[in-house]
Every structure is written in C-alpha cells, then in structure tokens.
Amino acid sequence: MEGHTGKVNSMAIASPDPIDDFLASNWYIHPYLTAPQRAVVLAFTRTFCANTTFVFSPQVEQDIGLTWLVGASAALVGGAQRTSCFASVRWVYLLGDDDLEALSGDAFGQSTVRINAWDLIEESRQRIPGQQIAIHEFAHILDDLFGITDSTRGLRDGLELHLYNRRHGIDDIVSDHVLPTIIEEDSNVEFFAYVSEVFFTDPARVRAFHAGLYDDLVSLYGLDLAAQLPPVADHDG
C-alpha cells in the first residue's frame, strides 16, 4: 500500500443511495421504473423532503422512510410538470386512523396534505389496483395548480363514460364515490384524482376503459405505465 499514488476508483467505494435503497424494498413501482426515471424520482424526493415540514401524529412513529414514500409519490405526479417539486406544499401531516376518521387523506389548497400513514405504508409496499392515497392527494394539488380537470378531451370523455356506466348500473375502473362527490360539490375534480390512482396501479385497465383518457394521462405524467407495469393478474400470480 505504501507509495501508491494512483487515483482511487470512486465507483468501487460509492455508497448506495439510502432513498433508492429504501424505495427498492418498500415501493411497489420501483422495480418497473427505468434508471433515468428513478433518477428523476430521487432528485424530486430529496428536494421535496428538504423543503417540506412533516408533522407526525402521536399515533405514528417518526420515520424518515415515510417522508420518502410521500416524496416519491409526489414525484410520480409532479415530475413531468413545472411544479418546482411541489414547492407550494409546505406541510404534510402523517396521521393515524383516529385523526382522519373515515378518510384516508385530504388536501387543502396547494399548501397542505394530510395522509393516513398506515394506508400510505400498505399501498406503497404492495400494488393495490385503484388505491394510492398519496397519488390521489397530489393529483388534487396538481389540478389546483394547473386546472387539469375537464381540460382535455380524454378526461371529459372518460368522465362521461363513467357517468353513463353509473346511470346504467355498470361497474368500471373508477370508485363509486366519484358521482356522489360530483353531485355534492358540483365539481368533477374527484374523477381526475381517482383515475390517477388507477393509472399508477393498473394502467392497462385505464387504457382498456378509454384509450383517449389513458393517452392524456401518459402525456400529463410523462409515463407510459401500461408498457412498463405487468398486468395485475400476472403481477399477483
């Protein structure tokens, strides 16, 4: 060893990225993302977590991994748009079942998100079609920033198809909660949030439901997930 003056191979001693290591074991979508996509997620997650205040309920143990799961979900939603890593979001509350009662989460304007921590963990570790509360709430933030609801032909036609199906008692990919919320709030914003959950968990079903809707979500999120994620039946088997 003495007298050695050559350059050290930095690749040989480089430490694994702790966020990437954590997501590889705790985030269902991680194996299906390309290396460049993962790099975007990591950069977005670091910036988002550095600029956001996380408030933990007394029911929830403070765990940096939970903040990374929130940041990674935010990256999926906002990574392809000029969101500045969702700089408008100043507070994220990670809460227990008693804090949110029947809700899994909610968003207040562009600044605050509340998420049930137990749902976040379950929906991150396994792929559950149509269930991604963090995606849902950040889709609301994205919508509030850019006015996405009803802004494309695919979103409008997809909503009309869902409403037609509901009127005729036909089940489809979108939650039954959407129509009552549309009526109660006189707004279509829940459709975009719910269909985004399906897009990130079962994209092939979104494409089968309405190809134009799927294409618009691909353009919005910069991800052709039906080409990357295996069908749910194959994944579950």
C-alpha positions as CSV (number, residue, x, y, z in Angstrom):
1,M,0.0,0.0,0.0
2,E,2.8,2.4,0.7
3,G,3.9,4.6,-2.1
4,H,0.6,4.1,-4.1
5,T,-0.3,7.4,-5.7
6,G,-2.9,6.2,-8.3
7,K,-6.5,7.6,-8.4
8,V,-9.0,5.7,-6.2
9,N,-11.8,4.2,-8.2
10,S,-14.7,6.2,-6.8
11,M,-17.3,3.7,-8.2
12,A,-15.7,1.0,-6.1
13,I,-16.3,2.9,-2.8
14,A,-19.5,4.7,-3.7
15,S,-22.2,4.1,-1.1
16,P,-25.7,3.1,-2.2
17,D,-28.2,5.9,-2.1
18,P,-30.3,5.5,1.1
19,I,-33.5,6.7,-0.5
20,D,-33.2,4.5,-3.5
21,D,-32.3,1.5,-1.3
22,F,-35.4,2.2,0.8
23,L,-37.7,2.6,-2.1
24,A,-36.3,-0.6,-3.7
25,S,-37.7,-2.6,-0.8
26,N,-40.8,-0.6,0.1
27,W,-42.2,0.9,-3.0
28,Y,-44.1,-1.4,-5.4
29,I,-43.4,0.6,-8.6
30,H,-39.6,0.9,-8.1
31,P,-38.6,-2.3,-10.0
32,Y,-40.6,-1.2,-13.1
33,L,-39.1,2.3,-13.4
34,T,-36.1,2.9,-15.7
35,A,-32.8,4.2,-14.3
36,P,-33.5,7.7,-15.7
37,Q,-37.0,7.7,-14.2
38,R,-35.6,6.6,-10.8
39,A,-33.1,9.4,-11.0
40,V,-35.9,11.9,-11.5
41,V,-37.8,10.4,-8.6
42,L,-34.7,10.6,-6.3
43,A,-33.9,14.2,-7.2
44,F,-37.6,15.3,-6.8
45,T,-37.9,13.4,-3.5
46,R,-34.8,15.0,-2.0
47,T,-35.9,18.5,-2.9
48,F,-39.5,17.9,-1.8
49,C,-38.5,16.5,1.6
50,A,-35.9,19.2,2.2
51,N,-38.5,21.9,1.6
52,T,-41.5,20.4,3.3
53,T,-42.4,20.2,7.0
54,F,-43.6,16.8,8.0
55,V,-45.9,16.6,11.1
56,F,-46.4,13.2,12.7
57,S,-49.4,12.3,14.7
58,P,-48.7,10.9,18.2
59,Q,-50.1,7.6,16.8
60,V,-47.4,7.5,14.1
61,E,-43.7,6.8,14.8
62,Q,-41.5,9.4,13.2
63,D,-39.8,7.6,10.4
64,I,-37.8,9.2,7.6
65,G,-38.9,6.4,5.3
66,L,-42.5,7.7,5.4
67,T,-41.3,11.1,4.2
68,W,-39.5,9.4,1.3
69,L,-42.6,7.5,0.3
70,V,-44.6,10.7,0.2
71,G,-41.9,12.4,-1.8
72,A,-41.6,9.6,-4.3
73,S,-45.4,9.6,-4.8
74,A,-45.3,13.4,-5.3
75,A,-42.5,12.8,-7.9
76,L,-44.7,10.4,-9.9
77,V,-47.5,13.0,-10.0
78,G,-45.4,16.2,-10.5
79,G,-42.2,15.1,-12.1
80,A,-43.2,15.8,-15.6
81,Q,-44.7,19.2,-15.0
82,R,-43.3,22.6,-13.8
83,T,-44.2,22.1,-10.2
84,S,-40.8,23.0,-8.7
85,C,-41.0,19.8,-6.8
86,F,-44.4,20.9,-5.4
87,A,-42.8,23.9,-3.7
88,S,-46.3,25.1,-2.9
89,V,-46.7,22.2,-0.4
90,R,-45.4,23.4,2.9
91,W,-46.9,20.9,5.3
92,V,-47.6,17.1,5.1
93,Y,-49.4,15.6,8.1
94,L,-48.9,11.8,8.6
95,L,-51.8,10.7,10.7
96,G,-53.3,7.7,12.3
97,D,-56.8,6.2,11.9
98,D,-58.3,8.2,14.7
99,D,-57.1,11.5,13.2
100,L,-58.8,11.2,9.9
101,E,-61.8,9.1,10.9
102,A,-63.3,7.6,7.7
103,L,-60.9,9.5,5.4
104,S,-57.5,8.2,4.0
105,G,-56.3,11.7,3.3
106,D,-57.2,15.2,2.1
107,A,-55.5,18.3,0.6
108,F,-56.1,21.9,1.5
109,G,-55.4,24.2,-1.5
110,Q,-51.8,24.0,-2.7
111,S,-50.1,24.0,0.7
112,T,-51.2,21.2,2.9
113,V,-51.7,17.4,2.5
114,R,-52.9,15.0,5.2
115,I,-52.3,11.3,4.7
116,N,-53.2,8.2,6.7
117,A,-49.7,6.8,7.4
118,W,-51.0,3.2,7.7
119,D,-52.7,3.4,4.2
120,L,-49.5,5.0,2.8
121,I,-47.4,2.1,4.0
122,E,-49.8,-0.6,2.8
123,E,-50.3,1.0,-0.6
124,S,-46.6,1.6,-1.1
125,R,-45.4,-1.9,-0.2
126,Q,-48.0,-3.7,-2.4
127,R,-49.7,-2.9,-5.6
128,I,-53.4,-2.5,-4.9
129,P,-55.4,-1.6,-8.0
130,G,-57.1,1.8,-7.7
131,Q,-55.7,2.5,-4.2
132,Q,-52.9,5.1,-3.8
133,I,-53.9,7.8,-1.4
134,A,-50.7,9.8,-1.8
135,I,-51.2,9.9,-5.6
136,H,-54.8,10.9,-5.1
137,E,-53.9,13.9,-2.9
138,F,-51.0,15.1,-5.0
139,A,-53.2,14.8,-8.1
140,H,-55.5,17.3,-6.4
141,I,-52.6,19.6,-5.8
142,L,-51.5,19.3,-9.4
143,D,-55.1,20.0,-10.5
144,D,-55.3,23.1,-8.3
145,L,-52.0,24.4,-9.7
146,F,-52.8,23.8,-13.4
147,G,-56.6,23.4,-13.8
148,I,-56.4,19.9,-15.2
149,T,-60.0,18.7,-14.5
150,D,-62.1,18.8,-17.7
151,S,-59.1,20.3,-19.6
152,T,-58.6,17.5,-22.2
153,R,-60.9,15.6,-24.5
154,G,-59.8,12.3,-22.9
155,L,-60.7,13.5,-19.4
156,R,-64.0,14.8,-20.4
157,D,-64.9,11.7,-22.4
158,G,-63.7,9.4,-19.7
159,L,-65.9,11.1,-17.2
160,E,-68.9,11.0,-19.5
161,L,-68.3,7.2,-19.9
162,H,-68.1,6.7,-16.2
163,L,-71.3,8.7,-15.6
164,Y,-73.0,6.7,-18.3
165,N,-71.9,3.5,-16.7
166,R,-73.2,4.6,-13.3
167,R,-76.6,5.6,-14.7
168,H,-76.9,2.1,-16.2
169,G,-75.5,0.2,-13.2
170,I,-72.3,-0.8,-14.9
171,D,-69.1,-1.1,-12.8
172,D,-65.9,0.3,-14.2
173,I,-62.4,1.3,-13.1
174,V,-63.5,4.4,-11.1
175,S,-64.7,4.5,-7.5
176,D,-68.4,4.6,-6.8
177,H,-67.6,7.6,-4.6
178,V,-67.0,9.9,-7.6
179,L,-70.6,10.5,-8.6
180,P,-71.9,11.4,-5.2
181,T,-69.0,13.8,-4.7
182,I,-69.6,15.4,-8.1
183,I,-73.2,16.0,-7.1
184,E,-72.4,17.2,-3.6
185,E,-69.6,19.5,-4.6
186,D,-70.7,20.5,-8.1
187,S,-67.2,19.7,-9.3
188,N,-65.5,17.0,-11.3
189,V,-62.2,17.1,-9.6
190,E,-62.6,13.7,-7.8
191,F,-62.7,11.9,-11.2
192,F,-59.2,13.1,-12.1
193,A,-57.8,12.1,-8.7
194,Y,-59.4,8.7,-8.6
195,V,-58.5,7.8,-12.2
196,S,-54.9,8.9,-11.4
197,E,-54.9,6.2,-8.7
198,V,-55.8,3.6,-11.2
199,F,-53.3,4.9,-13.7
200,F,-50.4,4.3,-11.3
201,T,-51.6,0.9,-10.1
202,D,-53.4,-0.7,-13.0
203,P,-52.7,1.3,-16.2
204,A,-53.8,-1.4,-18.6
205,R,-57.3,-1.1,-17.2
206,V,-57.3,2.6,-17.8
207,R,-56.3,2.0,-21.4
208,A,-59.0,-0.6,-21.8
209,F,-61.6,1.7,-20.3
210,H,-60.8,4.6,-22.5
211,A,-57.8,4.9,-24.8
212,G,-58.0,8.7,-25.1
213,L,-58.1,9.1,-21.4
214,Y,-55.1,6.9,-21.0
215,D,-53.1,8.8,-23.7
216,D,-53.9,12.1,-21.9
217,L,-52.6,10.8,-18.6
218,V,-49.5,9.5,-20.3
219,S,-48.8,13.0,-21.6
220,L,-49.6,14.6,-18.3
221,Y,-47.5,12.3,-16.2
222,G,-44.7,11.5,-18.7
223,L,-45.0,7.8,-18.1
224,D,-46.4,5.1,-20.4
225,L,-47.0,2.7,-17.5
226,A,-49.1,0.2,-19.4
227,A,-45.8,-0.6,-21.3
228,Q,-43.8,-0.8,-18.0
229,L,-46.0,-2.5,-15.4
230,P,-47.1,-6.1,-15.9
231,P,-50.9,-6.7,-15.9
232,V,-52.2,-7.0,-12.4
233,A,-53.2,-10.7,-12.9
234,D,-49.6,-11.5,-13.9
235,H,-48.2,-9.4,-11.0
236,D,-50.4,-11.1,-8.5
237,G,-49.6,-14.6,-9.8
